[in-house]
Amino acid sequence: MVVANDQDQYSTWPAERELPAGWRAEGTRGDEAECLRRIETLWTDMRPRDLSEQMSAAEEPR
């Protein structure tokens, strides 16, 4: 299944295993190829959310 953390980073995880702390199920379940295709559509910015937000704030005019 596809999982995500609070930094909007994605991974695959075996559905039968308990999720590690800080990760949540995204909702997609399937074989590895299907899950990786889903991640490819979701995770278009590889930067952690905190970094992305900091960089966007630095670009805003003052």
Biopython code that builds the backbone (N, CA, C, O; Angstrom):
import numpy as np
from Bio.PDB.StructureBuilder import StructureBuilder

atoms = [
    (1, "MET", "N", (0.840, -1.176, 0.000)),
    (1, "MET", "CA", (0.000, 0.000, 0.000)),
    (1, "MET", "C", (0.883, 1.236, 0.000)),
    (1, "MET", "O", (2.073, 1.168, 0.305)),
    (2, "VAL", "N", (0.276, 2.374, -0.350)),
    (2, "VAL", "CA", (0.997, 3.644, -0.362)),
    (2, "VAL", "C", (0.786, 4.331, 0.986)),
    (2, "VAL", "O", (-0.333, 4.408, 1.494)),
    (3, "VAL", "N", (1.883, 4.824, 1.551)),
    (3, "VAL", "CA", (1.824, 5.541, 2.819)),
    (3, "VAL", "C", (2.473, 6.911, 2.651)),
    (3, "VAL", "O", (3.273, 7.124, 1.740)),
    (4, "ALA", "N", (2.118, 7.838, 3.541)),
    (4, "ALA", "CA", (2.672, 9.188, 3.503)),
    (4, "ALA", "C", (2.976, 9.642, 4.919)),
    (4, "ALA", "O", (2.388, 9.157, 5.886)),
    (5, "ASN", "N", (3.914, 10.590, 5.023)),
    (5, "ASN", "CA", (4.205, 11.146, 6.343)),
    (5, "ASN", "C", (3.795, 12.617, 6.382)),
    (5, "ASN", "O", (3.262, 13.140, 5.404)),
    (6, "ASP", "N", (4.039, 13.272, 7.491)),
    (6, "ASP", "CA", (3.589, 14.655, 7.653)),
    (6, "ASP", "C", (4.393, 15.651, 6.821)),
    (6, "ASP", "O", (4.048, 16.832, 6.776)),
    (7, "GLN", "N", (5.445, 15.200, 6.170)),
    (7, "GLN", "CA", (6.240, 16.042, 5.278)),
    (7, "GLN", "C", (5.859, 15.820, 3.817)),
    (7, "GLN", "O", (6.563, 16.272, 2.913)),
    (8, "ASP", "N", (4.739, 15.120, 3.585)),
    (8, "ASP", "CA", (4.251, 14.810, 2.229)),
    (8, "ASP", "C", (5.255, 13.985, 1.435)),
    (8, "ASP", "O", (5.406, 14.171, 0.228)),
    (9, "GLN", "N", (5.937, 13.077, 2.117)),
    (9, "GLN", "CA", (6.815, 12.112, 1.472)),
    (9, "GLN", "C", (6.062, 10.794, 1.406)),
    (9, "GLN", "O", (5.297, 10.469, 2.314)),
    (10, "TYR", "N", (6.271, 10.033, 0.341)),
    (10, "TYR", "CA", (5.502, 8.816, 0.097)),
    (10, "TYR", "C", (6.409, 7.602, 0.033)),
    (10, "TYR", "O", (7.600, 7.706, -0.261)),
    (11, "SER", "N", (5.819, 6.443, 0.316)),
    (11, "SER", "CA", (6.541, 5.183, 0.249)),
    (11, "SER", "C", (5.539, 4.045, 0.068)),
    (11, "SER", "O", (4.329, 4.235, 0.188)),
    (12, "THR", "N", (6.067, 2.874, -0.219)),
    (12, "THR", "CA", (5.238, 1.672, -0.215)),
    (12, "THR", "C", (5.453, 0.973, 1.124)),
    (12, "THR", "O", (6.503, 1.103, 1.753)),
    (13, "TRP", "N", (4.431, 0.231, 1.541)),
    (13, "TRP", "CA", (4.508, -0.474, 2.823)),
    (13, "TRP", "C", (3.633, -1.713, 2.727)),
    (13, "TRP", "O", (2.540, -1.651, 2.165)),
    (14, "PRO", "N", (4.097, -2.847, 3.270)),
    (14, "PRO", "CA", (3.270, -4.058, 3.250)),
    (14, "PRO", "C", (1.963, -3.839, 4.029)),
    (14, "PRO", "O", (1.994, -3.423, 5.187)),
    (15, "ALA", "N", (0.841, -4.115, 3.404)),
    (15, "ALA", "CA", (-0.474, -3.858, 4.000)),
    (15, "ALA", "C", (-0.686, -4.634, 5.294)),
    (15, "ALA", "O", (-1.436, -4.191, 6.164)),
    (16, "GLU", "N", (-0.044, -5.766, 5.430)),
    (16, "GLU", "CA", (-0.266, -6.597, 6.614)),
    (16, "GLU", "C", (0.576, -6.160, 7.821)),
    (16, "GLU", "O", (0.399, -6.682, 8.921)),
    (17, "ARG", "N", (1.481, -5.211, 7.617)),
    (17, "ARG", "CA", (2.337, -4.754, 8.720)),
    (17, "ARG", "C", (1.794, -3.460, 9.319)),
    (17, "ARG", "O", (1.174, -2.651, 8.629)),
    (18, "GLU", "N", (2.036, -3.285, 10.603)),
    (18, "GLU", "CA", (1.640, -2.059, 11.289)),
    (18, "GLU", "C", (2.469, -0.896, 10.754)),
    (18, "GLU", "O", (3.665, -1.038, 10.502)),
    (19, "LEU", "N", (1.824, 0.247, 10.584)),
    (19, "LEU", "CA", (2.537, 1.418, 10.080)),
    (19, "LEU", "C", (3.500, 1.950, 11.131)),
    (19, "LEU", "O", (3.193, 1.933, 12.323)),
    (20, "PRO", "N", (4.667, 2.423, 10.693)),
    (20, "PRO", "CA", (5.590, 3.040, 11.643)),
    (20, "PRO", "C", (5.040, 4.393, 12.110)),
    (20, "PRO", "O", (4.209, 4.998, 11.432)),
    (21, "ALA", "N", (5.495, 4.847, 13.237)),
    (21, "ALA", "CA", (5.059, 6.139, 13.782)),
    (21, "ALA", "C", (5.313, 7.243, 12.762)),
    (21, "ALA", "O", (6.361, 7.281, 12.119)),
    (22, "GLY", "N", (4.347, 8.134, 12.624)),
    (22, "GLY", "CA", (4.494, 9.271, 11.736)),
    (22, "GLY", "C", (4.037, 9.029, 10.306)),
    (22, "GLY", "O", (4.092, 9.943, 9.483)),
    (23, "TRP", "N", (3.591, 7.833, 9.997)),
    (23, "TRP", "CA", (3.136, 7.502, 8.652)),
    (23, "TRP", "C", (1.652, 7.150, 8.692)),
    (23, "TRP", "O", (1.155, 6.624, 9.687)),
    (24, "ARG", "N", (0.950, 7.447, 7.599)),
    (24, "ARG", "CA", (-0.480, 7.134, 7.490)),
    (24, "ARG", "C", (-0.734, 6.493, 6.128)),
    (24, "ARG", "O", (0.010, 6.722, 5.174)),
    (25, "ALA", "N", (-1.773, 5.702, 6.052)),
    (25, "ALA", "CA", (-2.156, 5.088, 4.781)),
    (25, "ALA", "C", (-2.720, 6.167, 3.866)),
    (25, "ALA", "O", (-3.567, 6.954, 4.290)),
    (26, "GLU", "N", (-2.267, 6.214, 2.629)),
    (26, "GLU", "CA", (-2.750, 7.182, 1.650)),
    (26, "GLU", "C", (-4.070, 6.725, 1.051)),
    (26, "GLU", "O", (-4.903, 7.550, 0.676)),
    (27, "GLY", "N", (-4.264, 5.414, 0.958)),
    (27, "GLY", "CA", (-5.518, 4.885, 0.435)),
    (27, "GLY", "C", (-5.359, 3.934, -0.731)),
    (27, "GLY", "O", (-6.282, 3.184, -1.051)),
    (28, "THR", "N", (-4.204, 3.954, -1.368)),
    (28, "THR", "CA", (-3.962, 3.076, -2.514)),
    (28, "THR", "C", (-3.381, 1.758, -2.045)),
    (28, "THR", "O", (-2.415, 1.717, -1.283)),
    (29, "ARG", "N", (-3.993, 0.675, -2.520)),
    (29, "ARG", "CA", (-3.479, -0.676, -2.252)),
    (29, "ARG", "C", (-3.370, -1.411, -3.568)),
    (29, "ARG", "O", (-4.202, -1.229, -4.457)),
    (30, "GLY", "N", (-2.376, -2.218, -3.694)),
    (30, "GLY", "CA", (-2.192, -2.993, -4.914)),
    (30, "GLY", "C", (-0.801, -3.598, -4.929)),
    (30, "GLY", "O", (-0.105, -3.632, -3.914)),
    (31, "ASP", "N", (-0.412, -4.073, -6.106)),
    (31, "ASP", "CA", (0.936, -4.621, -6.192)),
    (31, "ASP", "C", (1.943, -3.464, -6.211)),
    (31, "ASP", "O", (1.561, -2.298, -6.302)),
    (32, "GLU", "N", (3.214, -3.802, -6.125)),
    (32, "GLU", "CA", (4.247, -2.765, -6.016)),
    (32, "GLU", "C", (4.225, -1.808, -7.204)),
    (32, "GLU", "O", (4.353, -0.597, -7.024)),
    (33, "ALA", "N", (4.064, -2.335, -8.408)),
    (33, "ALA", "CA", (4.063, -1.478, -9.597)),
    (33, "ALA", "C", (2.911, -0.472, -9.546)),
    (33, "ALA", "O", (3.099, 0.700, -9.874)),
    (34, "GLU", "N", (1.732, -0.914, -9.141)),
    (34, "GLU", "CA", (0.582, -0.022, -9.039)),
    (34, "GLU", "C", (0.830, 1.064, -7.990)),
    (34, "GLU", "O", (0.522, 2.234, -8.216)),
    (35, "CYS", "N", (1.385, 0.673, -6.853)),
    (35, "CYS", "CA", (1.664, 1.636, -5.791)),
    (35, "CYS", "C", (2.721, 2.646, -6.231)),
    (35, "CYS", "O", (2.604, 3.834, -5.930)),
    (36, "LEU", "N", (3.745, 2.189, -6.937)),
    (36, "LEU", "CA", (4.780, 3.102, -7.413)),
    (36, "LEU", "C", (4.238, 4.073, -8.455)),
    (36, "LEU", "O", (4.647, 5.234, -8.487)),
    (37, "ARG", "N", (3.328, 3.618, -9.304)),
    (37, "ARG", "CA", (2.694, 4.522, -10.267)),
    (37, "ARG", "C", (1.900, 5.601, -9.536)),
    (37, "ARG", "O", (1.934, 6.768, -9.925)),
    (38, "ARG", "N", (1.195, 5.221, -8.491)),
    (38, "ARG", "CA", (0.420, 6.181, -7.713)),
    (38, "ARG", "C", (1.347, 7.209, -7.053)),
    (38, "ARG", "O", (1.065, 8.407, -7.073)),
    (39, "ILE", "N", (2.443, 6.739, -6.475)),
    (39, "ILE", "CA", (3.403, 7.643, -5.840)),
    (39, "ILE", "C", (3.955, 8.628, -6.874)),
    (39, "ILE", "O", (4.131, 9.809, -6.574)),
    (40, "GLU", "N", (4.221, 8.154, -8.063)),
    (40, "GLU", "CA", (4.747, 9.018, -9.124)),
    (40, "GLU", "C", (3.786, 10.164, -9.440)),
    (40, "GLU", "O", (4.228, 11.270, -9.752)),
    (41, "THR", "N", (2.478, 9.911, -9.364)),
    (41, "THR", "CA", (1.513, 10.975, -9.640)),
    (41, "THR", "C", (1.342, 11.922, -8.444)),
    (41, "THR", "O", (1.042, 13.102, -8.628)),
    (42, "LEU", "N", (1.529, 11.415, -7.236)),
    (42, "LEU", "CA", (1.336, 12.227, -6.027)),
    (42, "LEU", "C", (2.557, 13.053, -5.645)),
    (42, "LEU", "O", (2.429, 14.216, -5.260)),
    (43, "TRP", "N", (3.733, 12.459, -5.750)),
    (43, "TRP", "CA", (4.942, 13.046, -5.186)),
    (43, "TRP", "C", (5.738, 13.744, -6.279)),
    (43, "TRP", "O", (6.735, 13.217, -6.773)),
    (44, "THR", "N", (5.286, 14.931, -6.644)),
    (44, "THR", "CA", (5.931, 15.654, -7.733)),
    (44, "THR", "C", (7.020, 16.600, -7.240)),
    (44, "THR", "O", (7.854, 17.039, -8.032)),
    (45, "ASP", "N", (7.030, 16.918, -5.963)),
    (45, "ASP", "CA", (8.059, 17.773, -5.370)),
    (45, "ASP", "C", (8.748, 16.949, -4.286)),
    (45, "ASP", "O", (8.156, 16.658, -3.247)),
    (46, "MET", "N", (9.989, 16.579, -4.533)),
    (46, "MET", "CA", (10.695, 15.676, -3.631)),
    (46, "MET", "C", (11.162, 16.339, -2.332)),
    (46, "MET", "O", (11.605, 15.660, -1.405)),
    (47, "ARG", "N", (11.058, 17.665, -2.273)),
    (47, "ARG", "CA", (11.484, 18.353, -1.050)),
    (47, "ARG", "C", (10.490, 18.072, 0.079)),
    (47, "ARG", "O", (9.288, 17.973, -0.166)),
    (48, "PRO", "N", (10.986, 17.941, 1.316)),
    (48, "PRO", "CA", (10.069, 17.842, 2.446)),
    (48, "PRO", "C", (9.200, 19.105, 2.490)),
    (48, "PRO", "O", (9.641, 20.178, 2.078)),
    (49, "ARG", "N", (7.984, 18.978, 2.983)),
    (49, "ARG", "CA", (7.051, 20.103, 3.013)),
    (49, "ARG", "C", (7.639, 21.316, 3.718)),
    (49, "ARG", "O", (7.481, 22.436, 3.233)),
    (50, "ASP", "N", (8.319, 21.124, 4.857)),
    (50, "ASP", "CA", (8.904, 22.255, 5.583)),
    (50, "ASP", "C", (9.856, 23.055, 4.694)),
    (50, "ASP", "O", (9.807, 24.284, 4.681)),
    (51, "LEU", "N", (10.708, 22.370, 3.963)),
    (51, "LEU", "CA", (11.662, 23.046, 3.082)),
    (51, "LEU", "C", (10.939, 23.760, 1.950)),
    (51, "LEU", "O", (11.277, 24.897, 1.621)),
    (52, "SER", "N", (9.976, 23.124, 1.366)),
    (52, "SER", "CA", (9.209, 23.732, 0.281)),
    (52, "SER", "C", (8.522, 25.010, 0.752)),
    (52, "SER", "O", (8.521, 26.014, 0.040)),
    (53, "GLU", "N", (7.941, 24.977, 1.945)),
    (53, "GLU", "CA", (7.276, 26.153, 2.502)),
    (53, "GLU", "C", (8.269, 27.270, 2.797)),
    (53, "GLU", "O", (7.977, 28.440, 2.549)),
    (54, "GLN", "N", (9.442, 26.920, 3.325)),
    (54, "GLN", "CA", (10.466, 27.921, 3.606)),
    (54, "GLN", "C", (10.940, 28.583, 2.321)),
    (54, "GLN", "O", (11.110, 29.802, 2.276)),
    (55, "MET", "N", (11.153, 27.797, 1.286)),
    (55, "MET", "CA", (11.636, 28.338, 0.020)),
    (55, "MET", "C", (10.570, 29.231, -0.623)),
    (55, "MET", "O", (10.901, 30.269, -1.196)),
    (56, "SER", "N", (9.308, 28.842, -0.536)),
    (56, "SER", "CA", (8.242, 29.668, -1.081)),
    (56, "SER", "C", (8.125, 30.992, -0.334)),
    (56, "SER", "O", (7.908, 32.036, -0.950)),
    (57, "ALA", "N", (8.265, 30.955, 0.977)),
    (57, "ALA", "CA", (8.182, 32.179, 1.777)),
    (57, "ALA", "C", (9.354, 33.106, 1.455)),
    (57, "ALA", "O", (9.191, 34.326, 1.451)),
    (58, "ALA", "N", (10.512, 32.553, 1.189)),
    (58, "ALA", "CA", (11.695, 33.369, 0.883)),
    (58, "ALA", "C", (11.542, 34.051, -0.481)),
    (58, "ALA", "O", (12.142, 35.100, -0.715)),
    (59, "GLU", "N", (10.751, 33.469, -1.375)),
    (59, "GLU", "CA", (10.560, 34.025, -2.717)),
    (59, "GLU", "C", (9.514, 35.134, -2.745)),
    (59, "GLU", "O", (9.476, 35.915, -3.695)),
    (60, "GLU", "N", (8.667, 35.218, -1.725)),
    (60, "GLU", "CA", (7.602, 36.216, -1.695)),
    (60, "GLU", "C", (8.195, 37.610, -1.514)),
    (60, "GLU", "O", (9.119, 37.798, -0.723)),
    (61, "PRO", "N", (7.648, 38.608, -2.265)),
    (61, "PRO", "CA", (8.145, 39.979, -2.088)),
    (61, "PRO", "C", (7.822, 40.502, -0.694)),
    (61, "PRO", "O", (6.799, 40.156, -0.105)),
    (62, "ARG", "N", (8.697, 41.324, -0.191)),
    (62, "ARG", "CA", (8.518, 41.846, 1.179)),
    (62, "ARG", "C", (7.906, 43.208, 1.138)),
    (62, "ARG", "O", (7.676, 43.814, 2.184)),
]
sb = StructureBuilder()
sb.init_structure("model")
sb.init_model(0)
sb.init_chain("A")
sb.init_seg("    ")
for serial, (resi, resn, name, xyz) in enumerate(atoms, 1):
    if name == "N":
        sb.init_residue(resn, " ", resi, " ")
    sb.init_atom(name, np.array(xyz, "f"), 0.0, 1.0, " ", f" {name:<3s}", serial, name[0])
structure = sb.get_structure()
